[in-house]
Amino acid sequence: MSNNNNFVNNDNSLNNIIQSSSSLDEEEDEIEENYVENMKNVYKIAFEMFDTEKTNYLNAEQLTLVMQSLGYDLSKNEIEDMMFSILKNEKTKNYDRINLSQFQKLMNLWRQETDVFEEYLEAFRVFDDAGTGIIRKEEIEKILIQYGKDVNKEDIKYMLNDADVNNDGKIDYKNFVRLLLNK
């Protein structure tokens, strides 16, 4: 009988662990939902602040100001590309302005892309002992070969040669990450 009790106790412990894990997943989902909802409100406030003419639309110039206020220095072409990426799937004839809903979509996409960009930068910062933002070309090649999946060495060399704009064997990894992510 005691063996049966141990089994029941172990089974109950397993159920408790599963329930705890499920509860943690639910908490993480709730935190993410709250974050997304809070960001929607932040984006709404930003939208309204920069919609100075109260048209319920932002044009490229106004969107540029929003992005600058968030610390992003983007070119006119980058802003127009961002707007087009959101508007291309909608039935609209105006690609020169976005409404609040479109702005919120754009900002959510931008946040996700920025997170990926920052993750790549962090990975390269580990190899930047001096904190200069520069890594030797050979070091990056080693990293890409070691950690890349199905990486062609010739493609890596070609990419690194493009990234080595000064031909000094050193690469600004922030620009390199932009190249990798086609930004």
TORSESE-395790 format. One line per field, with one value per residue: residue number from 1; residue in three letters; x, z, y of N, C-alpha, C, O, CB in turn. Coordinates in Angstrom, 3 decimals, padded with zeros to 6 digits. Atoms other than C-alpha are relative to their C-alpha. Glycine has a CB too. Layout:
resi (NUM_...) .
resn (ala_...) .
n.c1 (X_...) .
n.c3 (Z_...) .
n.c2 (Y_...) .
ca.c1 (X_...) .
ca.c3 (Z_...) .
ca.c2 (Y_...) .
c.c1 (X_...) .
c.c3 (Z_...) .
c.c2 (Y_...) .
o.c1 (X_...) .
o.c3 (Z_...) .
o.c2 (Y_...) .
cb.c1 (X_...) .
cb.c3 (Z_...) .
cb.c2 (Y_...) .
end
This chain:
resi (1_2_3_4_5_6_7_8_9_10_11_12_13_14_15_16_17_18_19_20_21_22_23_24_25_26_27_28_29_30_31_32_33_34_35_36_37_38_39_40_41_42_43_44_45_46_47_48_49_50_51_52_53_54_55_56_57_58_59_60_61_62_63_64_65_66_67_68_69_70_71_72_73_74_75_76_77_78_79_80_81_82_83_84_85_86_87_88_89_90_91_92_93_94_95_96_97_98_99_100_101_102_103_104_105_106_107_108_109_110_111_112_113_114_115_116_117_118_119_120_121_122_123_124_125_126_127_128_129_130_131_132_133_134_135_136_137_138_139_140_141_142_143_144_145_146_147_148_149_150_151_152_153_154_155_156_157_158_159_160_161_162_163_164_165_166_167_168_169_170_171_172_173_174_175_176_177_178_179_180_181_182_183) .
resn (met_ser_asn_asn_asn_asn_phe_val_asn_asn_asp_asn_ser_leu_asn_asn_ile_ile_gln_ser_ser_ser_ser_leu_asp_glu_glu_glu_asp_glu_ile_glu_glu_asn_tyr_val_glu_asn_met_lys_asn_val_tyr_lys_ile_ala_phe_glu_met_phe_asp_thr_glu_lys_thr_asn_tyr_leu_asn_ala_glu_gln_leu_thr_leu_val_met_gln_ser_leu_gly_tyr_asp_leu_ser_lys_asn_glu_ile_glu_asp_met_met_phe_ser_ile_leu_lys_asn_glu_lys_thr_lys_asn_tyr_asp_arg_ile_asn_leu_ser_gln_phe_gln_lys_leu_met_asn_leu_trp_arg_gln_glu_thr_asp_val_phe_glu_glu_tyr_leu_glu_ala_phe_arg_val_phe_asp_asp_ala_gly_thr_gly_ile_ile_arg_lys_glu_glu_ile_glu_lys_ile_leu_ile_gln_tyr_gly_lys_asp_val_asn_lys_glu_asp_ile_lys_tyr_met_leu_asn_asp_ala_asp_val_asn_asn_asp_gly_lys_ile_asp_tyr_lys_asn_phe_val_arg_leu_leu_leu_asn_lys) .
n.c1 (000.812_-000.832_-000.475_001.111_000.061_-001.109_000.370_001.026_-000.683_-000.804_000.931_000.498_-001.106_-000.119_001.134_-000.272_-001.018_000.654_000.902_-000.836_-000.553_001.114_000.300_-001.055_000.274_001.142_-000.476_-000.801_000.938_000.709_-000.958_-000.162_001.240_000.007_-001.030_000.506_001.085_-000.627_-000.692_001.034_000.348_-001.147_000.006_001.153_-000.383_-001.009_000.708_000.785_-000.916_-000.622_001.066_000.223_001.121_001.176_000.598_000.040_-001.018_-001.361_-000.712_-001.388_-000.728_000.426_-000.510_-001.429_-000.107_000.307_-001.140_-001.101_000.297_-000.280_-001.440_-000.387_-000.307_000.273_000.081_001.327_000.277_000.318_001.351_000.944_000.026_000.779_001.408_000.440_000.092_001.281_001.119_000.096_000.999_001.314_000.595_-000.093_-000.624_-000.924_-001.152_-000.775_000.468_000.505_000.913_-000.441_-000.104_-001.165_-001.162_-000.228_-000.582_-001.350_-000.853_-000.200_-000.981_-001.278_-000.501_-000.495_-001.221_-001.016_-000.434_-000.897_-001.204_-000.723_-000.525_-001.193_-001.047_-000.483_-000.845_-001.291_-000.654_-000.767_-001.325_-000.564_-000.644_-000.337_001.215_-000.121_001.002_-000.751_-000.535_-000.807_000.744_-000.255_000.768_001.401_000.052_-000.045_001.287_001.039_-000.240_000.250_001.377_000.967_000.556_-000.111_-000.662_-000.968_-001.173_-000.175_000.988_-000.478_-001.120_000.576_000.724_-000.954_-000.700_000.925_000.122_-001.286_000.031_-001.300_-001.012_-001.024_000.124_000.841_001.398_000.931_001.004_001.351_000.299_000.042_001.304_000.964_-000.179_000.580_001.459_000.452_000.569) .
n.c3 (000.000_-000.066_001.349_000.676_-000.515_000.606_001.385_-000.037_-000.395_001.141_001.036_-000.440_000.151_001.434_000.345_-000.539_000.858_001.269_-000.240_-000.232_001.299_000.765_-000.614_000.437_001.404_000.010_-000.501_001.063_001.026_-000.529_-000.004_001.392_000.403_-000.665_000.647_001.318_-000.228_-000.439_001.139_000.859_-000.590_000.216_001.421_000.232_-000.511_000.935_001.247_-000.209_-000.235_001.253_000.953_-000.410_000.748_-000.431_001.185_-000.298_000.841_-000.040_001.270_-000.166_-000.804_-001.386_-000.469_-000.233_-001.295_-001.033_-000.114_-000.595_-001.425_-000.618_000.064_001.262_001.066_001.237_001.211_000.605_000.678_-001.008_-000.500_001.059_000.071_-001.152_000.275_001.077_-000.500_-000.699_000.871_001.203_-000.187_-000.207_001.210_-000.106_001.138_-000.578_-000.652_-000.588_-001.349_-000.738_-001.100_-001.306_000.019_000.818_-000.768_-001.062_000.649_000.407_-001.186_-000.520_000.881_-000.214_-001.302_000.171_000.795_-000.825_-000.961_000.711_000.261_-001.269_-000.336_000.821_-000.515_-001.253_000.326_000.474_-001.071_-000.810_000.602_000.110_-001.303_-000.213_000.017_001.083_001.053_001.122_-000.182_001.139_001.000_-000.244_-001.186_000.421_000.861_-000.901_-000.710_000.947_000.377_-001.170_-000.470_001.089_000.517_001.460_000.460_001.063_-000.303_001.062_-000.244_-001.157_000.452_000.853_-000.882_-000.827_000.862_000.172_-001.276_-000.296_000.912_000.012_000.381_-001.041_-000.722_-001.174_000.387_-000.933_-000.054_000.067_001.430_000.485_-000.380_000.930_001.272_-000.177_-000.126_001.152_-000.503) .
n.c2 (-001.197_-001.201_-000.278_-000.663_-001.366_-000.742_-000.276_-001.034_-001.239_-000.430_-000.431_-001.310_-000.951_-000.257_-000.855_-001.333_-000.618_-000.322_-001.125_-001.176_-000.378_-000.554_-001.283_-000.926_-000.316_-000.914_-001.284_-000.605_-000.449_-001.167_-001.103_-000.420_-000.670_-001.302_-000.818_-000.392_-000.965_-001.246_-000.592_-000.579_-001.290_-000.886_-000.343_-000.885_-001.318_-000.531_-000.315_-001.213_-001.112_-000.402_-000.344_-001.390_-000.575_000.771_000.619_001.437_000.623_-000.517_000.111_000.456_-000.987_000.157_001.287_-000.220_-000.674_000.994_000.919_-000.762_-000.168_001.294_000.223_000.629_-000.952_000.734_-000.820_-000.128_001.276_001.016_-000.309_000.353_001.465_000.464_-000.282_000.883_001.379_000.125_-000.357_000.838_001.059_-000.607_-000.572_-001.452_-000.679_-000.968_000.605_-001.080_-000.291_001.160_-000.308_000.490_001.459_000.330_-000.451_000.973_001.186_-000.356_-000.092_001.355_000.636_-000.667_000.461_001.366_-000.054_-000.632_001.015_000.913_-000.781_-000.109_001.326_000.190_-000.886_000.587_001.154_-000.493_-000.766_000.942_000.138_-001.348_-000.215_-001.405_-000.805_-000.981_000.224_000.567_001.350_000.440_000.776_001.429_000.394_000.161_001.187_001.157_000.057_000.418_001.405_000.835_-000.024_-000.072_001.250_000.107_-001.207_000.192_-000.816_-000.995_-001.059_-000.756_-000.845_-001.042_-000.902_-000.716_-000.958_-001.127_-000.700_-000.638_-001.137_-000.677_000.993_000.044_001.267_-000.220_-000.206_-000.608_001.066_-000.567_-000.049_001.376_000.556_-000.610_000.710_001.336_-000.103_-000.805_-001.261) .
ca.c1 (000.000_002.810_004.144_000.721_000.725_004.153_002.833_-000.200_002.029_004.414_001.475_000.065_003.491_003.686_000.209_001.248_004.317_002.240_-000.355_002.390_003.973_000.607_-000.023_003.358_002.516_-000.817_000.938_003.439_000.582_-001.246_001.897_002.390_-001.281_-001.020_002.185_000.595_-002.465_-000.303_001.762_-001.436_-002.300_001.212_001.028_-002.402_-001.069_001.950_-000.320_-002.599_000.357_001.841_-001.489_-001.281_-003.902_-006.338_-006.965_-006.777_-003.842_-000.073_001.911_005.556_006.850_004.796_005.804_009.439_008.928_007.338_010.257_012.781_011.025_011.513_015.224_015.255_016.928_015.365_015.613_012.605_012.911_012.917_009.795_008.049_009.040_007.581_004.331_004.133_004.775_001.645_-000.521_000.239_-002.131_-004.978_-007.348_-006.205_-005.239_-003.292_000.152_001.235_-000.647_-001.660_-004.478_-004.245_-004.876_-002.248_000.173_-000.293_000.404_003.463_004.823_004.254_006.151_008.889_009.205_009.600_012.189_014.050_014.122_015.722_018.212_019.161_019.568_022.052_023.938_024.179_025.617_028.366_029.040_030.290_033.246_033.876_036.309_037.236_033.637_034.439_031.612_034.249_035.180_037.884_036.530_038.144_036.386_032.961_033.716_034.597_031.367_029.194_030.820_030.586_027.005_025.408_023.138_023.861_026.239_028.231_031.799_031.916_028.718_030.186_033.379_031.347_029.139_032.094_033.907_030.818_030.673_034.370_033.818_037.276_039.096_040.920_039.850_037.520_033.746_031.308_028.982_025.989_026.151_026.827_023.659_021.718_023.172_022.180_018.632_018.396_017.738) .
ca.c3 (000.000_000.781_-002.772_-004.054_-001.786_-003.114_-006.652_-005.776_-004.029_-007.012_-009.385_-007.327_-007.321_-011.088_-011.433_-009.180_-011.336_-014.521_-013.019_-011.823_-015.271_-016.893_-014.436_-015.346_-019.055_-018.377_-016.356_-019.186_-021.695_-019.455_-019.048_-022.833_-023.391_-020.831_-022.464_-025.916_-024.577_-022.787_-025.943_-027.947_-025.537_-025.775_-029.573_-029.480_-027.363_-029.683_-032.723_-031.298_-030.223_-033.736_-035.575_-035.109_-037.755_-036.161_-039.472_-037.848_-040.163_-040.020_-043.139_-043.715_-042.198_-039.033_-038.790_-039.086_-036.113_-034.093_-034.839_-033.987_-030.667_-029.977_-030.737_-034.277_-037.011_-040.182_-043.714_-045.735_-047.795_-044.662_-043.369_-046.718_-046.809_-043.325_-044.368_-047.562_-045.677_-043.608_-046.348_-049.125_-047.618_-047.235_-049.866_-050.025_-052.698_-050.336_-049.524_-048.139_-044.825_-042.118_-039.591_-035.904_-036.430_-039.174_-036.999_-034.141_-036.500_-037.841_-034.362_-033.224_-036.266_-035.696_-032.038_-033.043_-035.701_-033.268_-030.704_-033.284_-034.231_-030.576_-030.068_-032.949_-031.590_-028.165_-029.738_-031.448_-028.410_-026.595_-029.002_-028.832_-025.890_-026.365_-026.771_-030.028_-032.130_-034.376_-034.762_-036.932_-040.102_-039.282_-035.897_-037.460_-040.067_-037.296_-035.427_-038.512_-039.484_-035.945_-035.217_-038.623_-039.982_-043.537_-043.996_-047.199_-046.547_-049.906_-049.111_-045.760_-047.384_-049.962_-047.246_-045.084_-047.994_-048.602_-044.913_-044.750_-046.341_-045.417_-046.538_-043.201_-042.078_-039.446_-039.491_-037.744_-036.493_-036.159_-039.905_-040.467_-038.571_-040.693_-043.763_-042.412_-041.694_-044.928_-043.044) .
ca.c2 (000.000_002.415_002.023_003.003_006.058_007.074_006.791_008.899_011.476_011.566_011.856_014.732_016.407_016.065_017.550_020.458_021.108_021.000_023.352_025.718_025.694_026.319_029.139_030.722_030.497_032.202_034.929_035.518_035.716_038.178_040.309_040.360_041.267_044.079_045.309_045.324_047.145_049.708_050.239_050.792_053.592_055.052_054.924_056.577_059.436_059.839_059.758_062.434_064.574_064.598_064.857_068.601_069.364_066.862_065.062_061.592_060.846_061.184_061.964_060.972_064.204_063.752_060.089_061.156_063.480_060.665_058.350_061.070_061.647_057.939_058.250_056.861_058.879_057.511_058.792_059.908_056.699_054.525_056.280_055.876_052.192_051.711_053.349_051.317_048.054_048.717_050.196_047.681_045.104_047.546_048.793_052.369_054.803_057.035_055.733_059.074_058.978_056.496_056.420_055.471_051.756_051.603_053.575_051.101_048.169_049.934_050.618_047.017_045.749_048.313_047.261_043.607_044.423_046.658_043.842_041.514_044.233_044.731_040.960_040.814_043.820_042.194_039.045_041.052_043.284_040.204_040.128_043.878_043.951_047.602_048.786_050.566_049.121_047.556_043.884_042.379_040.817_037.456_037.396_037.933_035.276_032.820_033.663_033.238_029.944_028.592_029.638_029.953_027.273_026.158_029.063_029.180_030.408_032.182_034.093_035.108_036.396_038.332_039.846_040.778_042.396_044.540_045.428_046.367_049.767_051.095_047.939_047.939_044.457_045.937_046.069_048.367_045.646_047.982_048.587_044.902_043.945_046.438_044.734_041.307_042.459_044.488_047.738) .
c.c1 (000.855_000.571_-001.067_-000.112_001.113_-000.329_-001.020_000.641_000.838_-000.885_-000.570_001.070_000.162_-001.136_000.205_001.013_-000.617_-000.910_000.788_000.564_-001.069_-000.356_001.035_-000.206_-001.147_000.407_000.821_-000.891_-000.722_000.918_000.181_-001.240_-000.085_001.008_-000.500_-001.095_000.561_000.696_-001.002_-000.387_001.130_000.027_-001.148_000.333_001.011_-000.658_-000.731_000.892_000.586_-001.011_-000.453_-001.185_-001.320_-000.770_-000.251_000.920_001.360_000.594_001.453_000.798_-000.345_000.508_001.498_000.212_-000.288_001.211_001.208_-000.215_000.260_001.486_000.489_000.196_-000.126_-000.098_-001.445_-000.381_-000.370_-001.407_-001.043_-000.102_-000.824_-001.492_-000.531_-000.164_-001.315_-001.169_-000.181_-001.065_-001.406_-000.490_-000.039_000.671_001.044_001.114_000.838_-000.469_-000.556_-000.920_000.526_000.208_001.242_001.296_000.329_000.597_001.461_000.938_000.234_001.016_001.383_000.629_000.589_001.303_001.146_000.523_000.980_001.332_000.855_000.591_001.278_001.147_000.600_000.948_001.384_000.747_000.869_001.447_000.712_000.594_000.233_-001.226_-000.003_-001.092_000.618_000.502_000.814_-000.816_000.159_-000.812_-001.471_-000.150_-000.020_-001.346_-001.085_000.162_-000.357_-001.481_-001.049_-000.469_000.092_000.626_001.061_001.177_000.228_-000.976_000.439_001.116_-000.511_-000.692_000.969_000.803_-000.865_-000.067_001.284_000.186_001.337_001.126_001.145_-000.074_-000.854_-001.405_-000.767_-001.188_-001.428_-000.434_-000.107_-001.345_-001.088_000.058_-000.642_-001.526_-000.617_-000.690_000.743) .
c.c3 (000.000_-001.370_-000.802_000.446_-000.588_-001.436_-000.060_000.363_-001.153_-001.117_000.340_-000.158_-001.460_-000.461_000.504_-000.863_-001.318_000.168_000.231_-001.309_-000.856_000.526_-000.414_-001.448_-000.115_000.487_-001.069_-001.115_000.444_000.019_-001.411_-000.489_000.612_-000.651_-001.345_000.153_000.447_-001.162_-000.979_000.507_-000.199_-001.451_-000.328_000.446_-000.941_-001.298_000.135_000.189_-001.323_-001.125_000.322_-000.696_000.299_-001.187_000.205_-000.923_000.312_-001.393_000.295_000.878_001.481_000.589_000.279_001.354_001.159_000.228_000.606_001.499_000.779_-000.087_-001.270_-001.071_-001.326_-001.175_-000.496_-000.699_000.981_000.551_-001.037_-000.169_001.142_-000.266_-001.064_000.496_000.735_-000.968_-001.188_000.109_000.213_-001.303_000.150_-001.241_000.490_000.749_000.714_001.407_000.637_001.116_001.299_000.004_-000.782_000.721_001.102_-000.553_-000.349_001.206_000.628_-000.839_000.233_001.305_-000.120_-000.783_000.807_001.032_-000.642_-000.260_001.262_000.430_-000.785_000.531_001.283_-000.270_-000.450_001.076_000.877_-000.508_-000.168_001.348_000.311_000.029_-001.083_-001.055_-001.233_000.384_-001.244_-000.891_000.245_001.180_-000.367_-000.868_000.844_000.693_-000.933_-000.405_001.154_000.349_-001.106_-000.436_-001.517_-000.609_-001.022_000.252_-001.043_000.171_001.159_-000.424_-000.848_000.857_000.820_-000.820_-000.257_001.265_000.372_-000.946_-000.107_-000.495_001.007_000.828_001.246_-000.463_001.144_000.072_000.032_-001.465_-000.590_000.324_-000.897_-001.352_000.071_-000.034_-001.128_000.442_-000.578) .
c.c2 (001.261_000.346_000.724_001.455_000.857_000.375_001.131_001.342_000.543_000.535_001.377_001.069_000.384_000.918_001.427_000.745_000.431_001.204_001.290_000.512_000.650_001.390_001.045_000.414_001.002_001.384_000.721_000.522_001.262_001.225_000.534_000.745_001.397_000.946_000.520_001.047_001.347_000.710_000.606_001.390_001.019_000.463_000.958_001.418_000.654_000.431_001.334_001.226_000.525_000.246_001.417_000.649_-000.707_-000.583_-001.489_-000.797_000.617_-000.153_-000.397_000.955_-000.134_-001.320_000.098_000.662_-000.949_-000.892_000.705_000.183_-001.288_-000.359_-000.654_001.064_-000.735_000.955_000.054_-001.308_-001.099_000.200_-000.400_-001.511_-000.586_000.190_-000.954_-001.432_-000.243_000.181_-000.937_-001.086_000.550_000.613_001.512_000.559_000.995_-000.726_001.052_000.377_-001.279_000.465_-000.627_-001.509_-000.452_000.387_-000.999_-001.290_000.249_000.002_-001.367_-000.760_000.588_-000.467_-001.393_-000.019_000.599_-000.978_-000.970_000.686_000.074_-001.346_-000.286_000.871_-000.553_-001.162_000.460_000.783_-000.891_-000.090_001.342_000.387_001.471_000.905_001.065_-000.110_-000.632_-001.397_-000.347_-000.921_-001.502_-000.521_-000.224_-001.240_-001.267_-000.203_-000.548_-001.461_-000.921_-000.095_000.014_-001.369_000.042_001.257_-000.360_000.948_001.086_001.166_000.886_000.954_001.168_001.066_000.851_001.008_001.225_000.852_000.745_001.182_000.726_-000.902_-000.061_-001.285_000.107_000.358_000.637_-000.957_000.518_000.080_-001.401_-000.643_000.589_-000.701_-001.388_000.036_000.821_001.272_001.155) .
o.c1 (000.506_000.754_-000.768_-000.353_000.896_-000.030_-000.918_000.321_000.817_-000.560_-000.697_000.771_000.361_-000.914_-000.140_000.858_-000.364_-000.914_000.392_000.578_-000.820_-000.645_000.679_-000.039_-001.087_-000.051_000.666_-000.657_-000.914_000.487_000.187_-001.122_-000.464_000.730_-000.360_-001.133_000.117_000.622_-000.723_-000.561_000.875_000.230_-000.999_000.033_000.895_-000.350_-000.605_000.548_000.781_-000.643_-001.567_-001.807_-002.366_-001.997_-000.869_000.724_001.456_000.441_001.826_001.613_000.539_000.898_001.994_001.117_000.380_001.621_001.942_000.734_000.500_001.908_001.646_-000.702_000.819_-000.545_-002.303_-001.530_-001.275_-002.145_-002.053_-001.186_-001.579_-002.298_-001.624_-001.092_-001.836_-002.166_-001.270_-001.604_-002.354_000.297_-001.017_001.469_001.847_000.902_001.942_000.020_-001.011_-000.750_001.585_001.239_001.970_002.296_001.498_001.490_002.330_002.044_001.329_001.879_002.369_001.834_001.659_002.239_002.287_001.720_001.990_002.389_002.064_001.685_002.244_002.282_001.819_001.977_002.384_001.978_001.874_002.372_001.824_-000.009_000.087_-001.130_-000.624_-001.270_-000.041_000.967_000.460_-001.612_-000.808_-001.267_-002.081_-001.126_-000.787_-001.834_-001.851_-000.825_-000.957_-001.967_-002.235_000.283_-000.307_000.133_001.896_000.980_000.658_-000.614_000.284_001.099_-000.047_-000.512_000.773_001.133_-000.359_-000.157_001.234_000.959_001.621_002.264_002.309_000.634_-000.942_-001.602_-000.694_-001.967_-002.351_-001.559_-000.914_-001.905_-002.008_-000.971_-001.331_-002.168_-001.820_-001.762_000.423) .
o.c3 (-000.635_-001.680_-001.580_-000.369_-000.918_-001.885_-000.894_-000.241_-001.422_-001.760_-000.528_-000.559_-001.783_-001.217_-000.189_-001.129_-001.789_-000.672_-000.242_-001.557_-001.508_-000.248_-000.680_-001.789_-000.909_-000.053_-001.261_-001.639_-000.344_-000.309_-001.618_-001.163_-000.065_-000.842_-001.657_-000.600_-000.021_-001.282_-001.583_-000.276_-000.508_-001.727_-001.161_-000.257_-001.261_-001.838_-000.714_-000.244_-001.483_-002.194_000.795_-000.148_-000.235_-001.250_-000.639_-001.127_000.728_-002.035_001.455_001.693_002.336_001.755_001.228_002.098_002.192_001.366_001.392_002.280_001.986_000.385_-001.339_-001.342_-001.783_-001.044_-000.065_-000.621_000.713_000.751_-000.700_-000.432_000.943_-000.017_-000.926_000.082_000.724_-000.884_-001.759_-000.906_000.408_-002.162_000.622_-001.897_-000.291_001.823_001.179_001.982_-000.055_001.678_001.303_000.478_-000.352_000.652_001.323_000.064_-000.096_001.134_001.125_-000.298_000.299_001.363_000.426_-000.418_000.698_001.316_-000.029_-000.074_001.213_000.993_-000.226_000.649_001.459_000.391_-000.076_001.102_001.426_000.278_-000.693_002.109_001.458_000.425_-000.923_-001.864_-002.261_001.501_-002.361_-000.413_000.131_001.174_000.046_-000.736_000.578_000.804_-000.560_-000.539_000.952_000.698_-000.840_-000.403_-002.144_-001.596_-000.787_000.359_-000.709_-000.037_001.115_-000.071_-000.699_000.638_000.976_-000.330_-000.294_001.198_001.119_-001.901_-001.129_-000.649_000.631_001.824_002.018_-001.498_002.289_-000.875_-000.283_-001.808_-001.485_-000.509_-001.312_-001.972_-000.859_-000.617_-001.133_-000.063_-000.282) .
o.c2 (002.256_001.523_001.630_002.345_002.023_001.481_002.030_002.366_001.744_001.533_002.241_002.194_001.555_001.863_002.384_001.937_001.540_002.105_002.356_001.718_001.665_002.302_002.193_001.585_001.940_002.390_001.927_001.611_002.188_002.330_001.748_001.768_002.354_002.129_001.703_002.021_002.395_001.933_001.643_002.323_002.183_001.645_001.852_002.382_001.837_001.494_002.216_002.326_001.730_000.731_001.643_001.559_-000.339_-000.495_-002.138_-001.995_001.772_-001.192_-000.571_000.522_-000.091_-001.378_-000.510_000.282_-000.893_-001.118_000.105_000.119_-001.260_-001.414_-001.069_001.862_-001.379_002.094_-000.716_-001.743_-001.890_-000.765_-001.018_-002.032_-001.538_-000.707_-001.502_-002.127_-001.359_-000.536_-000.991_-001.526_-000.210_001.012_002.091_-000.111_001.503_-001.289_000.769_001.350_-002.190_001.547_-001.254_-001.985_-001.347_-000.328_-001.315_-001.870_-000.586_-000.534_-001.630_-001.452_-000.146_-000.712_-001.662_-000.730_000.150_-000.995_-001.317_000.084_-000.152_-001.385_-000.805_000.410_-000.536_-001.302_-000.152_000.771_-000.442_-000.294_001.404_001.144_001.893_002.067_002.116_000.800_-000.785_-001.622_000.030_-001.729_-002.255_-001.664_-001.210_-001.978_-002.192_-001.328_-001.436_-002.184_-001.976_-001.171_-000.187_-002.343_001.023_001.802_-001.234_002.158_002.190_002.324_002.106_002.134_002.298_002.264_002.056_002.089_002.347_002.078_001.723_001.106_001.350_-000.457_-000.199_-001.435_-000.848_000.995_000.190_-001.059_-000.234_-000.283_-001.652_-001.356_-000.116_-000.968_-001.808_-000.839_001.081_001.605_002.306) .
cb.c1 (-000.924_001.137_000.407_-001.315_000.088_001.296_-000.562_-001.120_000.892_000.860_-001.137_-000.467_001.315_-000.016_-001.294_000.511_001.173_-000.801_-000.909_001.137_000.588_-001.231_-000.047_001.387_-000.335_-001.135_000.836_001.007_-001.013_-000.534_001.354_000.278_-001.225_000.312_001.302_-000.535_-000.994_001.005_000.871_-001.246_-000.308_001.327_-000.112_-001.257_000.590_001.097_-001.002_-000.914_001.133_000.984_-001.211_001.232_000.284_-000.931_000.897_-001.432_-000.346_000.867_-000.067_000.681_-000.313_-001.530_-000.284_000.613_-000.956_-001.234_000.365_000.140_-001.455_-000.839_000.413_-001.062_001.435_-001.293_000.935_-000.033_001.208_001.023_-000.133_000.417_001.430_000.419_-000.187_000.993_001.179_-000.094_000.184_001.337_000.386_000.055_-001.432_000.774_-001.062_-000.744_000.851_-000.063_-001.078_001.165_-001.438_-001.009_-001.273_-000.085_-000.255_-001.305_-000.794_000.008_-000.620_-001.330_-000.406_-000.179_-001.125_-001.045_-000.229_-000.556_-001.208_-000.634_-000.364_-000.931_-001.055_-000.301_-000.559_-001.180_-000.658_-000.196_-001.048_-000.668_-000.116_-001.085_001.318_000.943_-000.192_001.333_-000.676_001.195_-001.151_001.282_000.477_001.492_000.120_-000.492_001.201_001.114_-000.402_000.031_001.476_000.763_-000.197_000.591_-001.484_-001.383_000.618_-000.646_001.231_-000.194_-001.387_000.498_001.024_-001.004_-000.929_000.936_000.393_-001.405_-000.361_001.186_-001.057_000.331_000.553_-000.136_001.357_000.586_-000.660_-000.433_000.237_-000.052_001.073_001.146_-000.313_000.284_001.507_000.473_-000.367_-000.946_000.039) .
cb.c3 (001.193_001.011_-000.706_000.273_001.528_000.048_-000.675_001.013_001.236_-000.518_-000.168_001.462_000.545_-000.799_000.578_001.442_-000.253_-000.523_001.205_000.975_-000.719_000.069_001.530_000.170_-000.787_000.869_001.275_-000.559_-000.322_001.421_000.582_-000.900_000.418_001.499_-000.191_-000.772_001.055_001.123_-000.708_-000.056_001.497_000.368_-000.855_000.751_001.431_-000.286_-000.366_001.207_000.947_-000.430_000.073_-000.266_-001.491_000.832_-001.214_-000.120_-001.508_001.076_-000.810_-001.365_-000.485_000.095_-001.038_-001.124_000.054_-000.397_-001.379_-000.686_000.191_-000.665_001.137_-000.451_000.173_000.128_-001.108_-001.004_-000.818_001.144_000.341_-001.321_000.038_001.287_-000.452_-001.163_000.930_001.140_-000.501_-000.283_001.178_001.118_-000.258_001.269_-000.860_000.942_-001.017_-000.891_-000.022_000.574_-000.316_001.067_-000.615_-001.366_000.605_000.736_-001.272_-000.689_001.027_000.035_-001.475_000.009_001.053_-000.706_-001.277_000.683_000.559_-001.332_-000.493_001.093_-000.284_-001.487_000.247_000.860_-001.099_-001.226_000.863_-000.019_-001.346_-000.452_000.050_-001.076_001.329_-000.662_-000.381_-000.401_000.245_000.477_-001.423_000.254_001.109_-000.769_-000.970_001.051_000.534_-001.244_-000.418_001.182_000.862_-001.175_000.473_-000.620_001.177_-001.406_000.101_-001.381_000.293_001.110_-000.812_-001.010_000.925_000.687_-001.334_-000.367_001.099_-000.137_000.438_001.389_-001.388_000.912_000.375_000.912_-000.412_-000.450_001.203_000.675_-000.741_000.611_001.500_-000.171_-000.350_001.320_001.343_-000.881_001.528) .
cb.c2 (-000.002_-000.192_-001.294_-000.742_-000.001_-000.827_-001.265_-000.369_-000.241_-001.157_-001.028_-000.062_-000.593_-001.331_-000.578_-000.101_-000.974_-001.205_-000.291_-000.324_-001.222_-000.937_-000.135_-000.641_-001.283_-000.552_-000.198_-001.012_-001.103_-000.290_-000.451_-001.216_-000.836_-000.161_-000.813_-001.229_-000.537_-000.279_-001.052_-000.922_-000.165_-000.713_-001.273_-000.519_-000.117_-001.053_-001.130_-000.168_-000.438_-001.049_-001.023_000.812_-000.061_000.885_000.208_-000.522_000.164_-000.743_001.350_-000.143_001.422_000.069_-001.110_000.867_001.186_-000.853_-000.582_001.370_000.442_-001.091_-000.821_-001.030_000.624_-000.817_-000.559_001.186_-000.436_000.040_001.513_000.646_-000.568_000.756_001.463_000.041_-000.309_001.030_001.394_-000.641_-000.870_001.071_-000.572_000.415_000.718_000.970_-000.751_001.206_001.120_-000.843_-000.514_000.380_-000.618_000.711_001.395_-000.299_-000.375_001.372_000.943_-000.764_000.164_001.525_000.009_-000.863_000.812_001.249_-000.765_-000.473_001.419_000.534_-001.090_000.339_001.405_-000.473_-000.862_000.871_000.709_-001.397_-000.684_001.037_-000.734_000.467_000.648_-000.147_001.314_000.930_-001.053_-000.714_000.358_-000.238_001.079_001.252_-000.024_000.178_001.412_000.887_-000.217_000.536_001.182_000.728_-000.213_-000.246_000.772_000.250_-000.876_-000.653_-000.606_-000.957_-000.841_-000.617_-000.790_-000.980_-000.658_-000.510_-000.986_-001.017_000.966_000.507_000.317_001.208_-000.508_001.119_-001.331_001.469_-000.858_001.417_000.800_-000.821_000.289_001.517_-000.122_-000.609_000.619_-000.811_000.066) .
end
